């Protein structure tokens, strides 16, 4: 995949290095010559020094051949300019890092394919960490109405030793909650099926409606080993 990152900075450089390490063809455009030098030294990335809102420089970077253009400049007005130039040149997809939420509707009208808001991500993650300390690595999804998160299952949890299907059909299990991954205590990872056993000490990756997050956490942390249902024995 050909990726052009406009206005790399530290965050963009880290993204570029990661993408290059996984086999993607990455080009960076940034005003800061030290960013370009660091990119080349770390991963041999193609880097152009200059203003990413300059149509001539973007043409030199072959923006029209890019599968994805990521605008990560410091000003939303500049990111908007890059997005419009990239689309007019024929870039397949355009993503922007939004700093000011007031620009969201402008980006949408401009046809930007993906808008990444640092503020939304930070606020969502911080609020979740404060309200639900048992939750780890939370990520707000979509418009903020859903959240993906990890939760450790205590050894004495009422769900420990039961299968995913039994847990999901139990009374009180929030309707919006979905199992996305199961990290077993032995270090193994699996895509959970109905017959998968959730052992005590495991970590589950769940997706749920944000307004049901408290119910999900309470359900998995409740201590009720004598719930009356037969537990599945780990193989």
mmCIF file of the C-alpha atoms, coordinates in Angstrom:
data_MODEL
# 
_entry.id   MODEL 
# 
loop_
_atom_site.group_PDB 
_atom_site.id 
_atom_site.type_symbol 
_atom_site.label_atom_id 
_atom_site.label_alt_id 
_atom_site.label_comp_id 
_atom_site.label_asym_id 
_atom_site.label_entity_id 
_atom_site.label_seq_id 
_atom_site.pdbx_PDB_ins_code 
_atom_site.Cartn_x 
_atom_site.Cartn_y 
_atom_site.Cartn_z 
_atom_site.occupancy 
_atom_site.B_iso_or_equiv 
_atom_site.pdbx_formal_charge 
_atom_site.auth_seq_id 
_atom_site.auth_comp_id 
_atom_site.auth_asym_id 
_atom_site.auth_atom_id 
_atom_site.pdbx_PDB_model_num 
ATOM 1   C CA . UNK A 1 1   ? 0.000   0.000   0.000  1.00 0.00 ? 1   UNK A CA 1 
ATOM 2   C CA . UNK A 1 2   ? 1.304   3.479   -0.903 1.00 0.00 ? 2   UNK A CA 1 
ATOM 3   C CA . UNK A 1 3   ? 0.865   5.860   2.038  1.00 0.00 ? 3   UNK A CA 1 
ATOM 4   C CA . UNK A 1 4   ? 1.625   9.572   2.075  1.00 0.00 ? 4   UNK A CA 1 
ATOM 5   C CA . UNK A 1 5   ? 1.806   11.262  5.481  1.00 0.00 ? 5   UNK A CA 1 
ATOM 6   C CA . UNK A 1 6   ? 1.612   15.054  5.388  1.00 0.00 ? 6   UNK A CA 1 
ATOM 7   C CA . UNK A 1 7   ? 2.955   16.859  8.421  1.00 0.00 ? 7   UNK A CA 1 
ATOM 8   C CA . UNK A 1 8   ? 4.435   13.875  10.190 1.00 0.00 ? 8   UNK A CA 1 
ATOM 9   C CA . UNK A 1 9   ? 5.671   15.235  13.530 1.00 0.00 ? 9   UNK A CA 1 
ATOM 10  C CA . UNK A 1 10  ? 6.512   12.727  16.250 1.00 0.00 ? 10  UNK A CA 1 
ATOM 11  C CA . UNK A 1 11  ? 3.190   10.899  16.096 1.00 0.00 ? 11  UNK A CA 1 
ATOM 12  C CA . UNK A 1 12  ? 3.198   10.715  12.318 1.00 0.00 ? 12  UNK A CA 1 
ATOM 13  C CA . UNK A 1 13  ? 6.786   9.516   12.274 1.00 0.00 ? 13  UNK A CA 1 
ATOM 14  C CA . UNK A 1 14  ? 5.920   6.649   14.618 1.00 0.00 ? 14  UNK A CA 1 
ATOM 15  C CA . UNK A 1 15  ? 3.000   5.677   12.371 1.00 0.00 ? 15  UNK A CA 1 
ATOM 16  C CA . UNK A 1 16  ? 5.224   5.873   9.293  1.00 0.00 ? 16  UNK A CA 1 
ATOM 17  C CA . UNK A 1 17  ? 7.952   3.711   10.811 1.00 0.00 ? 17  UNK A CA 1 
ATOM 18  C CA . UNK A 1 18  ? 5.387   1.102   11.868 1.00 0.00 ? 18  UNK A CA 1 
ATOM 19  C CA . UNK A 1 19  ? 3.787   0.999   8.417  1.00 0.00 ? 19  UNK A CA 1 
ATOM 20  C CA . UNK A 1 20  ? 7.153   0.746   6.689  1.00 0.00 ? 20  UNK A CA 1 
ATOM 21  C CA . UNK A 1 21  ? 8.162   -2.118  8.981  1.00 0.00 ? 21  UNK A CA 1 
ATOM 22  C CA . UNK A 1 22  ? 5.053   -4.042  7.919  1.00 0.00 ? 22  UNK A CA 1 
ATOM 23  C CA . UNK A 1 23  ? 5.836   -3.699  4.226  1.00 0.00 ? 23  UNK A CA 1 
ATOM 24  C CA . UNK A 1 24  ? 4.020   -0.545  3.134  1.00 0.00 ? 24  UNK A CA 1 
ATOM 25  C CA . UNK A 1 25  ? 5.502   2.080   0.802  1.00 0.00 ? 25  UNK A CA 1 
ATOM 26  C CA . UNK A 1 26  ? 5.532   5.247   2.917  1.00 0.00 ? 26  UNK A CA 1 
ATOM 27  C CA . UNK A 1 27  ? 6.431   8.829   2.011  1.00 0.00 ? 27  UNK A CA 1 
ATOM 28  C CA . UNK A 1 28  ? 6.609   11.704  4.498  1.00 0.00 ? 28  UNK A CA 1 
ATOM 29  C CA . UNK A 1 29  ? 6.178   15.416  3.804  1.00 0.00 ? 29  UNK A CA 1 
ATOM 30  C CA . UNK A 1 30  ? 7.142   17.755  6.655  1.00 0.00 ? 30  UNK A CA 1 
ATOM 31  C CA . UNK A 1 31  ? 8.557   21.253  7.138  1.00 0.00 ? 31  UNK A CA 1 
ATOM 32  C CA . UNK A 1 32  ? 11.003  20.012  9.772  1.00 0.00 ? 32  UNK A CA 1 
ATOM 33  C CA . UNK A 1 33  ? 14.200  18.710  8.190  1.00 0.00 ? 33  UNK A CA 1 
ATOM 34  C CA . UNK A 1 34  ? 15.086  16.825  11.392 1.00 0.00 ? 34  UNK A CA 1 
ATOM 35  C CA . UNK A 1 35  ? 11.882  14.764  11.016 1.00 0.00 ? 35  UNK A CA 1 
ATOM 36  C CA . UNK A 1 36  ? 12.866  13.839  7.479  1.00 0.00 ? 36  UNK A CA 1 
ATOM 37  C CA . UNK A 1 37  ? 16.390  12.912  8.539  1.00 0.00 ? 37  UNK A CA 1 
ATOM 38  C CA . UNK A 1 38  ? 15.117  10.829  11.453 1.00 0.00 ? 38  UNK A CA 1 
ATOM 39  C CA . UNK A 1 39  ? 12.669  9.016   9.176  1.00 0.00 ? 39  UNK A CA 1 
ATOM 40  C CA . UNK A 1 40  ? 15.423  8.113   6.744  1.00 0.00 ? 40  UNK A CA 1 
ATOM 41  C CA . UNK A 1 41  ? 17.842  7.034   9.481  1.00 0.00 ? 41  UNK A CA 1 
ATOM 42  C CA . UNK A 1 42  ? 15.288  4.858   11.291 1.00 0.00 ? 42  UNK A CA 1 
ATOM 43  C CA . UNK A 1 43  ? 13.617  3.175   8.345  1.00 0.00 ? 43  UNK A CA 1 
ATOM 44  C CA . UNK A 1 44  ? 14.976  4.535   5.093  1.00 0.00 ? 44  UNK A CA 1 
ATOM 45  C CA . UNK A 1 45  ? 11.686  6.332   4.479  1.00 0.00 ? 45  UNK A CA 1 
ATOM 46  C CA . UNK A 1 46  ? 11.326  8.673   1.523  1.00 0.00 ? 46  UNK A CA 1 
ATOM 47  C CA . UNK A 1 47  ? 10.942  12.150  2.998  1.00 0.00 ? 47  UNK A CA 1 
ATOM 48  C CA . UNK A 1 48  ? 10.341  15.533  1.389  1.00 0.00 ? 48  UNK A CA 1 
ATOM 49  C CA . UNK A 1 49  ? 11.030  18.747  3.276  1.00 0.00 ? 49  UNK A CA 1 
ATOM 50  C CA . UNK A 1 50  ? 8.536   21.533  2.702  1.00 0.00 ? 50  UNK A CA 1 
ATOM 51  C CA . UNK A 1 51  ? 4.968   22.772  3.001  1.00 0.00 ? 51  UNK A CA 1 
ATOM 52  C CA . UNK A 1 52  ? 2.496   19.910  2.598  1.00 0.00 ? 52  UNK A CA 1 
ATOM 53  C CA . UNK A 1 53  ? -0.163  22.378  1.429  1.00 0.00 ? 53  UNK A CA 1 
ATOM 54  C CA . UNK A 1 54  ? 1.977   23.191  -1.617 1.00 0.00 ? 54  UNK A CA 1 
ATOM 55  C CA . UNK A 1 55  ? 0.355   21.526  -4.643 1.00 0.00 ? 55  UNK A CA 1 
ATOM 56  C CA . UNK A 1 56  ? 3.712   21.327  -6.406 1.00 0.00 ? 56  UNK A CA 1 
ATOM 57  C CA . UNK A 1 57  ? 5.367   19.515  -3.508 1.00 0.00 ? 57  UNK A CA 1 
ATOM 58  C CA . UNK A 1 58  ? 2.484   17.058  -3.215 1.00 0.00 ? 58  UNK A CA 1 
ATOM 59  C CA . UNK A 1 59  ? 2.773   16.370  -6.931 1.00 0.00 ? 59  UNK A CA 1 
ATOM 60  C CA . UNK A 1 60  ? 6.482   15.670  -6.427 1.00 0.00 ? 60  UNK A CA 1 
ATOM 61  C CA . UNK A 1 61  ? 5.473   13.242  -3.659 1.00 0.00 ? 61  UNK A CA 1 
ATOM 62  C CA . UNK A 1 62  ? 3.184   11.510  -6.198 1.00 0.00 ? 62  UNK A CA 1 
ATOM 63  C CA . UNK A 1 63  ? 0.078   12.160  -4.137 1.00 0.00 ? 63  UNK A CA 1 
ATOM 64  C CA . UNK A 1 64  ? -2.110  11.013  -7.018 1.00 0.00 ? 64  UNK A CA 1 
ATOM 65  C CA . UNK A 1 65  ? -0.683  7.489   -6.772 1.00 0.00 ? 65  UNK A CA 1 
ATOM 66  C CA . UNK A 1 66  ? -1.298  7.198   -3.019 1.00 0.00 ? 66  UNK A CA 1 
ATOM 67  C CA . UNK A 1 67  ? -3.684  4.577   -1.703 1.00 0.00 ? 67  UNK A CA 1 
ATOM 68  C CA . UNK A 1 68  ? -4.004  6.610   1.492  1.00 0.00 ? 68  UNK A CA 1 
ATOM 69  C CA . UNK A 1 69  ? -3.101  10.207  2.319  1.00 0.00 ? 69  UNK A CA 1 
ATOM 70  C CA . UNK A 1 70  ? -2.939  11.078  6.020  1.00 0.00 ? 70  UNK A CA 1 
ATOM 71  C CA . UNK A 1 71  ? -3.008  14.787  6.921  1.00 0.00 ? 71  UNK A CA 1 
ATOM 72  C CA . UNK A 1 72  ? -1.475  15.388  10.363 1.00 0.00 ? 72  UNK A CA 1 
ATOM 73  C CA . UNK A 1 73  ? -0.557  19.064  10.254 1.00 0.00 ? 73  UNK A CA 1 
ATOM 74  C CA . UNK A 1 74  ? -0.853  21.347  13.269 1.00 0.00 ? 74  UNK A CA 1 
ATOM 75  C CA . UNK A 1 75  ? -3.733  23.409  11.854 1.00 0.00 ? 75  UNK A CA 1 
ATOM 76  C CA . UNK A 1 76  ? -7.042  21.997  10.684 1.00 0.00 ? 76  UNK A CA 1 
ATOM 77  C CA . UNK A 1 77  ? -7.160  24.563  7.885  1.00 0.00 ? 77  UNK A CA 1 
ATOM 78  C CA . UNK A 1 78  ? -3.923  23.093  6.524  1.00 0.00 ? 78  UNK A CA 1 
ATOM 79  C CA . UNK A 1 79  ? -5.204  19.537  6.881  1.00 0.00 ? 79  UNK A CA 1 
ATOM 80  C CA . UNK A 1 80  ? -8.295  20.550  4.937  1.00 0.00 ? 80  UNK A CA 1 
ATOM 81  C CA . UNK A 1 81  ? -6.120  22.000  2.175  1.00 0.00 ? 81  UNK A CA 1 
ATOM 82  C CA . UNK A 1 82  ? -4.110  18.775  1.957  1.00 0.00 ? 82  UNK A CA 1 
ATOM 83  C CA . UNK A 1 83  ? -7.303  16.716  1.841  1.00 0.00 ? 83  UNK A CA 1 
ATOM 84  C CA . UNK A 1 84  ? -8.741  18.754  -1.021 1.00 0.00 ? 84  UNK A CA 1 
ATOM 85  C CA . UNK A 1 85  ? -5.481  18.718  -2.984 1.00 0.00 ? 85  UNK A CA 1 
ATOM 86  C CA . UNK A 1 86  ? -5.075  14.967  -2.470 1.00 0.00 ? 86  UNK A CA 1 
ATOM 87  C CA . UNK A 1 87  ? -8.586  14.215  -3.660 1.00 0.00 ? 87  UNK A CA 1 
ATOM 88  C CA . UNK A 1 88  ? -8.281  16.470  -6.696 1.00 0.00 ? 88  UNK A CA 1 
ATOM 89  C CA . UNK A 1 89  ? -5.039  14.668  -7.595 1.00 0.00 ? 89  UNK A CA 1 
ATOM 90  C CA . UNK A 1 90  ? -6.724  11.260  -7.451 1.00 0.00 ? 90  UNK A CA 1 
ATOM 91  C CA . UNK A 1 91  ? -5.685  9.815   -4.074 1.00 0.00 ? 91  UNK A CA 1 
ATOM 92  C CA . UNK A 1 92  ? -7.869  6.811   -3.234 1.00 0.00 ? 92  UNK A CA 1 
ATOM 93  C CA . UNK A 1 93  ? -8.474  7.589   0.453  1.00 0.00 ? 93  UNK A CA 1 
ATOM 94  C CA . UNK A 1 94  ? -7.892  10.614  2.657  1.00 0.00 ? 94  UNK A CA 1 
ATOM 95  C CA . UNK A 1 95  ? -7.626  10.636  6.447  1.00 0.00 ? 95  UNK A CA 1 
ATOM 96  C CA . UNK A 1 96  ? -7.118  13.638  8.726  1.00 0.00 ? 96  UNK A CA 1 
ATOM 97  C CA . UNK A 1 97  ? -6.156  14.205  12.330 1.00 0.00 ? 97  UNK A CA 1 
ATOM 98  C CA . UNK A 1 98  ? -8.715  16.679  13.644 1.00 0.00 ? 98  UNK A CA 1 
ATOM 99  C CA . UNK A 1 99  ? -7.683  19.072  16.394 1.00 0.00 ? 99  UNK A CA 1 
ATOM 100 C CA . UNK A 1 100 ? -10.710 21.391  16.475 1.00 0.00 ? 100 UNK A CA 1 
ATOM 101 C CA . UNK A 1 101 ? -14.102 19.598  16.646 1.00 0.00 ? 101 UNK A CA 1 
ATOM 102 C CA . UNK A 1 102 ? -15.679 22.556  14.821 1.00 0.00 ? 102 UNK A CA 1 
ATOM 103 C CA . UNK A 1 103 ? -13.992 21.279  11.667 1.00 0.00 ? 103 UNK A CA 1 
ATOM 104 C CA . UNK A 1 104 ? -15.760 17.915  11.677 1.00 0.00 ? 104 UNK A CA 1 
ATOM 105 C CA . UNK A 1 105 ? -18.654 19.021  9.475  1.00 0.00 ? 105 UNK A CA 1 
ATOM 106 C CA . UNK A 1 106 ? -16.233 20.790  7.131  1.00 0.00 ? 106 UNK A CA 1 
ATOM 107 C CA . UNK A 1 107 ? -14.171 17.631  6.721  1.00 0.00 ? 107 UNK A CA 1 
ATOM 108 C CA . UNK A 1 108 ? -17.313 15.618  6.060  1.00 0.00 ? 108 UNK A CA 1 
ATOM 109 C CA . UNK A 1 109 ? -18.470 18.040  3.368  1.00 0.00 ? 109 UNK A CA 1 
ATOM 110 C CA . UNK A 1 110 ? -14.992 17.909  1.837  1.00 0.00 ? 110 UNK A CA 1 
ATOM 111 C CA . UNK A 1 111 ? -15.333 14.156  1.409  1.00 0.00 ? 111 UNK A CA 1 
ATOM 112 C CA . UNK A 1 112 ? -12.673 13.082  3.905  1.00 0.00 ? 112 UNK A CA 1 
ATOM 113 C CA . UNK A 1 113 ? -12.951 9.328   4.366  1.00 0.00 ? 113 UNK A CA 1 
ATOM 114 C CA . UNK A 1 114 ? -11.776 9.111   7.994  1.00 0.00 ? 114 UNK A CA 1 
ATOM 115 C CA . UNK A 1 115 ? -11.579 11.750  10.715 1.00 0.00 ? 115 UNK A CA 1 
ATOM 116 C CA . UNK A 1 116 ? -9.416  10.962  13.739 1.00 0.00 ? 116 UNK A CA 1 
ATOM 117 C CA . UNK A 1 117 ? -10.055 13.178  16.747 1.00 0.00 ? 117 UNK A CA 1 
ATOM 118 C CA . UNK A 1 118 ? -7.384  13.251  19.434 1.00 0.00 ? 118 UNK A CA 1 
ATOM 119 C CA . UNK A 1 119 ? -9.727  15.108  21.768 1.00 0.00 ? 119 UNK A CA 1 
ATOM 120 C CA . UNK A 1 120 ? -12.523 12.553  21.423 1.00 0.00 ? 120 UNK A CA 1 
ATOM 121 C CA . UNK A 1 121 ? -10.142 9.646   21.965 1.00 0.00 ? 121 UNK A CA 1 
ATOM 122 C CA . UNK A 1 122 ? -8.496  11.277  24.995 1.00 0.00 ? 122 UNK A CA 1 
ATOM 123 C CA . UNK A 1 123 ? -11.744 12.339  26.645 1.00 0.00 ? 123 UNK A CA 1 
ATOM 124 C CA . UNK A 1 124 ? -13.357 8.950   26.046 1.00 0.00 ? 124 UNK A CA 1 
ATOM 125 C CA . UNK A 1 125 ? -10.380 7.004   27.375 1.00 0.00 ? 125 UNK A CA 1 
ATOM 126 C CA . UNK A 1 126 ? -9.900  9.288   30.382 1.00 0.00 ? 126 UNK A CA 1 
ATOM 127 C CA . UNK A 1 127 ? -13.583 9.228   31.357 1.00 0.00 ? 127 UNK A CA 1 
ATOM 128 C CA . UNK A 1 128 ? -13.677 5.439   31.089 1.00 0.00 ? 128 UNK A CA 1 
ATOM 129 C CA . UNK A 1 129 ? -10.515 5.069   33.196 1.00 0.00 ? 129 UNK A CA 1 
ATOM 130 C CA . UNK A 1 130 ? -11.966 7.311   35.905 1.00 0.00 ? 130 UNK A CA 1 
ATOM 131 C CA . UNK A 1 131 ? -15.429 5.752   35.990 1.00 0.00 ? 131 UNK A CA 1 
ATOM 132 C CA . UNK A 1 132 ? -14.387 2.114   35.512 1.00 0.00 ? 132 UNK A CA 1 
ATOM 133 C CA . UNK A 1 133 ? -10.897 1.419   36.938 1.00 0.00 ? 133 UNK A CA 1 
ATOM 134 C CA . UNK A 1 134 ? -11.176 -2.316  36.153 1.00 0.00 ? 134 UNK A CA 1 
ATOM 135 C CA . UNK A 1 135 ? -11.379 -1.552  32.422 1.00 0.00 ? 135 UNK A CA 1 
ATOM 136 C CA . UNK A 1 136 ? -8.147  -1.497  30.421 1.00 0.00 ? 136 UNK A CA 1 
ATOM 137 C CA . UNK A 1 137 ? -7.246  -0.201  26.960 1.00 0.00 ? 137 UNK A CA 1 
ATOM 138 C CA . UNK A 1 138 ? -10.648 1.300   26.271 1.00 0.00 ? 138 UNK A CA 1 
ATOM 139 C CA . UNK A 1 139 ? -11.373 2.761   22.847 1.00 0.00 ? 139 UNK A CA 1 
ATOM 140 C CA . UNK A 1 140 ? -14.459 4.742   21.964 1.00 0.00 ? 140 UNK A CA 1 
ATOM 141 C CA . UNK A 1 141 ? -15.967 3.597   18.660 1.00 0.00 ? 141 UNK A CA 1 
ATOM 142 C CA . UNK A 1 142 ? -17.996 5.314   15.970 1.00 0.00 ? 142 UNK A CA 1 
ATOM 143 C CA . UNK A 1 143 ? -19.886 8.348   17.210 1.00 0.00 ? 143 UNK A CA 1 
ATOM 144 C CA . UNK A 1 144 ? -19.049 7.560   20.836 1.00 0.00 ? 144 UNK A CA 1 
ATOM 145 C CA . UNK A 1 145 ? -22.015 5.333   21.590 1.00 0.00 ? 145 UNK A CA 1 
ATOM 146 C CA . UNK A 1 146 ? -19.941 2.124   21.682 1.00 0.00 ? 146 UNK A CA 1 
ATOM 147 C CA . UNK A 1 147 ? -16.687 1.196   23.362 1.00 0.00 ? 147 UNK A CA 1 
ATOM 148 C CA . UNK A 1 148 ? -14.166 -1.630  22.958 1.00 0.00 ? 148 UNK A CA 1 
ATOM 149 C CA . UNK A 1 149 ? -12.215 -2.581  26.071 1.00 0.00 ? 149 UNK A CA 1 
ATOM 150 C CA . UNK A 1 150 ? -10.288 -5.293  27.893 1.00 0.00 ? 150 UNK A CA 1 
ATOM 151 C CA . UNK A 1 151 ? -11.344 -6.728  31.233 1.00 0.00 ? 151 UNK A CA 1 
ATOM 152 C CA . UNK A 1 152 ? -9.532  -9.230  33.455 1.00 0.00 ? 152 UNK A CA 1 
ATOM 153 C CA . UNK A 1 153 ? -11.732 -12.060 34.729 1.00 0.00 ? 153 UNK A CA 1 
ATOM 154 C CA . UNK A 1 154 ? -11.088 -12.724 38.454 1.00 0.00 ? 154 UNK A CA 1 
ATOM 155 C CA . UNK A 1 155 ? -10.560 -16.333 39.524 1.00 0.00 ? 155 UNK A CA 1 
ATOM 156 C CA . UNK A 1 156 ? -13.646 -16.109 41.745 1.00 0.00 ? 156 UNK A CA 1 
ATOM 157 C CA . UNK A 1 157 ? -15.854 -14.453 39.129 1.00 0.00 ? 157 UNK A CA 1 
ATOM 158 C CA . UNK A 1 158 ? -19.251 -16.044 38.568 1.00 0.00 ? 158 UNK A CA 1 
ATOM 159 C CA . UNK A 1 159 ? -18.395 -16.422 34.873 1.00 0.00 ? 159 UNK A CA 1 
ATOM 160 C CA . UNK A 1 160 ? -15.031 -18.152 35.433 1.00 0.00 ? 160 UNK A CA 1 
ATOM 161 C CA . UNK A 1 161 ? -14.981 -21.649 33.968 1.00 0.00 ? 161 UNK A CA 1 
ATOM 162 C CA . UNK A 1 162 ? -18.098 -21.138 31.863 1.00 0.00 ? 162 UNK A CA 1 
ATOM 163 C CA . UNK A 1 163 ? -18.440 -21.117 28.111 1.00 0.00 ? 163 UNK A CA 1 
ATOM 164 C CA . UNK A 1 164 ? -19.100 -18.000 26.074 1.00 0.00 ? 164 UNK A CA 1 
ATOM 165 C CA . UNK A 1 165 ? -22.552 -19.283 25.085 1.00 0.00 ? 165 UNK A CA 1 
ATOM 166 C CA . UNK A 1 166 ? -23.532 -19.919 28.712 1.00 0.00 ? 166 UNK A CA 1 
ATOM 167 C CA . UNK A 1 167 ? -22.276 -16.486 29.757 1.00 0.00 ? 167 UNK A CA 1 
ATOM 168 C CA . UNK A 1 168 ? -24.025 -14.689 26.901 1.00 0.00 ? 168 UNK A CA 1 
ATOM 169 C CA . UNK A 1 169 ? -27.333 -16.409 27.649 1.00 0.00 ? 169 UNK A CA 1 
ATOM 170 C CA . UNK A 1 170 ? -27.172 -15.761 31.394 1.00 0.00 ? 170 UNK A CA 1 
ATOM 171 C CA . UNK A 1 171 ? -29.696 -13.500 33.071 1.00 0.00 ? 171 UNK A CA 1 
ATOM 172 C CA . UNK A 1 172 ? -28.338 -10.006 33.435 1.00 0.00 ? 172 UNK A CA 1 
ATOM 173 C CA . UNK A 1 173 ? -25.855 -10.220 30.554 1.00 0.00 ? 173 UNK A CA 1 
ATOM 174 C CA . UNK A 1 174 ? -26.103 -6.826  28.778 1.00 0.00 ? 174 UNK A CA 1 
ATOM 175 C CA . UNK A 1 175 ? -27.742 -7.165  25.362 1.00 0.00 ? 175 UNK A CA 1 
ATOM 176 C CA . UNK A 1 176 ? -25.214 -4.950  23.578 1.00 0.00 ? 176 UNK A CA 1 
ATOM 177 C CA . UNK A 1 177 ? -22.129 -6.839  24.823 1.00 0.00 ? 177 UNK A CA 1 
ATOM 178 C CA . UNK A 1 178 ? -20.156 -8.897  22.296 1.00 0.00 ? 178 UNK A CA 1 
ATOM 179 C CA . UNK A 1 179 ? -17.035 -11.024 22.804 1.00 0.00 ? 179 UNK A CA 1 
ATOM 180 C CA . UNK A 1 180 ? -14.271 -9.908  20.407 1.00 0.00 ? 180 UNK A CA 1 
ATOM 181 C CA . UNK A 1 181 ? -11.244 -11.846 21.695 1.00 0.00 ? 181 UNK A CA 1 
ATOM 182 C CA . UNK A 1 182 ? -10.208 -14.117 24.532 1.00 0.00 ? 182 UNK A CA 1 
ATOM 183 C CA . UNK A 1 183 ? -6.702  -14.001 25.998 1.00 0.00 ? 183 UNK A CA 1 
ATOM 184 C CA . UNK A 1 184 ? -6.160  -17.230 27.915 1.00 0.00 ? 184 UNK A CA 1 
ATOM 185 C CA . UNK A 1 185 ? -4.066  -17.399 31.106 1.00 0.00 ? 185 UNK A CA 1 
ATOM 186 C CA . UNK A 1 186 ? -1.490  -19.525 29.244 1.00 0.00 ? 186 UNK A CA 1 
ATOM 187 C CA . UNK A 1 187 ? -0.861  -16.657 26.833 1.00 0.00 ? 187 UNK A CA 1 
ATOM 188 C CA . UNK A 1 188 ? -2.933  -18.039 23.966 1.00 0.00 ? 188 UNK A CA 1 
ATOM 189 C CA . UNK A 1 189 ? -5.359  -15.860 22.037 1.00 0.00 ? 189 UNK A CA 1 
ATOM 190 C CA . UNK A 1 190 ? -8.523  -16.988 20.300 1.00 0.00 ? 190 UNK A CA 1 
ATOM 191 C CA . UNK A 1 191 ? -11.547 -15.626 18.556 1.00 0.00 ? 191 UNK A CA 1 
ATOM 192 C CA . UNK A 1 192 ? -14.201 -16.706 21.051 1.00 0.00 ? 192 UNK A CA 1 
ATOM 193 C CA . UNK A 1 193 ? -16.864 -19.168 19.923 1.00 0.00 ? 193 UNK A CA 1 
ATOM 194 C CA . UNK A 1 194 ? -19.841 -20.422 21.864 1.00 0.00 ? 194 UNK A CA 1 
ATOM 195 C CA . UNK A 1 195 ? -17.850 -23.378 23.195 1.00 0.00 ? 195 UNK A CA 1 
ATOM 196 C CA . UNK A 1 196 ? -14.832 -21.282 24.247 1.00 0.00 ? 196 UNK A CA 1 
ATOM 197 C CA . UNK A 1 197 ? -14.212 -21.417 27.987 1.00 0.00 ? 197 UNK A CA 1 
ATOM 198 C CA . UNK A 1 198 ? -13.555 -18.209 29.911 1.00 0.00 ? 198 UNK A CA 1 
ATOM 199 C CA . UNK A 1 199 ? -11.185 -19.258 32.669 1.00 0.00 ? 199 UNK A CA 1 
ATOM 200 C CA . UNK A 1 200 ? -10.424 -17.276 35.787 1.00 0.00 ? 200 UNK A CA 1 
ATOM 201 C CA . UNK A 1 201 ? -7.332  -15.181 35.102 1.00 0.00 ? 201 UNK A CA 1 
ATOM 202 C CA . UNK A 1 202 ? -8.210  -14.748 31.434 1.00 0.00 ? 202 UNK A CA 1 
ATOM 203 C CA . UNK A 1 203 ? -8.669  -11.368 29.775 1.00 0.00 ? 203 UNK A CA 1 
ATOM 204 C CA . UNK A 1 204 ? -11.637 -10.701 27.516 1.00 0.00 ? 204 UNK A CA 1 
ATOM 205 C CA . UNK A 1 205 ? -11.855 -8.088  24.784 1.00 0.00 ? 205 UNK A CA 1 
ATOM 206 C CA . UNK A 1 206 ? -15.430 -6.858  24.665 1.00 0.00 ? 206 UNK A CA 1 
ATOM 207 C CA . UNK A 1 207 ? -17.500 -4.394  22.672 1.00 0.00 ? 207 UNK A CA 1 
ATOM 208 C CA . UNK A 1 208 ? -20.564 -2.846  24.278 1.00 0.00 ? 208 UNK A CA 1 
ATOM 209 C CA . UNK A 1 209 ? -22.816 0.181   24.257 1.00 0.00 ? 209 UNK A CA 1 
ATOM 210 C CA . UNK A 1 210 ? -21.191 2.928   26.281 1.00 0.00 ? 210 UNK A CA 1 
ATOM 211 C CA . UNK A 1 211 ? -24.279 3.370   28.460 1.00 0.00 ? 211 UNK A CA 1 
ATOM 212 C CA . UNK A 1 212 ? -24.120 -0.337  29.418 1.00 0.00 ? 212 UNK A CA 1 
ATOM 213 C CA . UNK A 1 213 ? -20.424 -0.365  30.301 1.00 0.00 ? 213 UNK A CA 1 
ATOM 214 C CA . UNK A 1 214 ? -21.052 -0.273  34.051 1.00 0.00 ? 214 UNK A CA 1 
ATOM 215 C CA . UNK A 1 215 ? -23.429 -3.247  33.764 1.00 0.00 ? 215 UNK A CA 1 
ATOM 216 C CA . UNK A 1 216 ? -20.884 -5.250  31.762 1.00 0.00 ? 216 UNK A CA 1 
ATOM 217 C CA . UNK A 1 217 ? -18.122 -4.617  34.290 1.00 0.00 ? 217 UNK A CA 1 
ATOM 218 C CA . UNK A 1 218 ? -20.383 -5.509  37.218 1.00 0.00 ? 218 UNK A CA 1 
ATOM 219 C CA . UNK A 1 219 ? -21.513 -8.698  35.459 1.00 0.00 ? 219 UNK A CA 1 
ATOM 220 C CA . UNK A 1 220 ? -17.974 -9.990  34.925 1.00 0.00 ? 220 UNK A CA 1 
ATOM 221 C CA . UNK A 1 221 ? -16.679 -8.962  38.355 1.00 0.00 ? 221 UNK A CA 1 
ATOM 222 C CA . UNK A 1 222 ? -19.565 -10.308 40.439 1.00 0.00 ? 222 UNK A CA 1 
ATOM 223 C CA . UNK A 1 223 ? -18.544 -13.065 42.818 1.00 0.00 ? 223 UNK A CA 1 
ATOM 224 C CA . UNK A 1 224 ? -21.090 -15.870 42.742 1.00 0.00 ? 224 UNK A CA 1 
ATOM 225 C CA . UNK A 1 225 ? -19.307 -19.236 42.393 1.00 0.00 ? 225 UNK A CA 1 
ATOM 226 C CA . UNK A 1 226 ? -22.425 -21.123 43.452 1.00 0.00 ? 226 UNK A CA 1 
ATOM 227 C CA . UNK A 1 227 ? -24.725 -19.743 40.747 1.00 0.00 ? 227 UNK A CA 1 
ATOM 228 C CA . UNK A 1 228 ? -26.216 -23.198 40.212 1.00 0.00 ? 228 UNK A CA 1 
ATOM 229 C CA . UNK A 1 229 ? -25.216 -23.772 36.606 1.00 0.00 ? 229 UNK A CA 1 
ATOM 230 C CA . UNK A 1 230 ? -22.711 -26.481 35.815 1.00 0.00 ? 230 UNK A CA 1 
ATOM 231 C CA . UNK A 1 231 ? -19.348 -25.099 34.868 1.00 0.00 ? 231 UNK A CA 1 
ATOM 232 C CA . UNK A 1 232 ? -17.482 -26.362 31.823 1.00 0.00 ? 232 UNK A CA 1 
ATOM 233 C CA . UNK A 1 233 ? -14.205 -28.027 32.584 1.00 0.00 ? 233 UNK A CA 1 
ATOM 234 C CA . UNK A 1 234 ? -11.129 -26.640 30.823 1.00 0.00 ? 234 UNK A CA 1 
ATOM 235 C CA . UNK A 1 235 ? -9.653  -29.160 28.404 1.00 0.00 ? 235 UNK A CA 1 
# 
